[in-house]
């Protein structure tokens, strides 16, 4: 699975949100600022070439369906992110966010409760 550019990730988030469809559908849920239709269409074609989408022609337009589920993409690249930037330690990741005050002690307690509940 090839890493996506930021533009491709934003497009894939729109595609996953719609569960597939046409470029115009993706444009409707794309966050602002929305790219021109032709730019998004080009990005979608690149995603198809990279193996993230499949298409079928209906008349003179293409309908696209995601091949790679959103959670699979997130798992793969989150693991790589933690490996590359946090010495393969989720503890280091959480510590970083705590030190940067991006996560509160209350949120950490809530996370611990969620972890304990799922075990």
Number of C-alpha atoms within 10 A of each C-alpha: 11 10 11 17 10 9 12 16 15 15 25 26 16 20 25 17 14 16 14 20 16 17 22 12 15 25 19 12 15 19 13 8 6 12 14 9 13 10 12 20 19 12 20 24 18 15 20 17 11 13 14 21 20 18 18 10 9 8 6 5 11 16 15 22 19 20 13 15 12 14 8 11 16 11 11 12 15 12 13 13 14 16 14 11 11 16 12 14 14 13 11 14 16 15 14 14 12 15 10 10 10 10 14 13 10 9 12 13 11 12 12 11 11 11 10 9 8 6 5
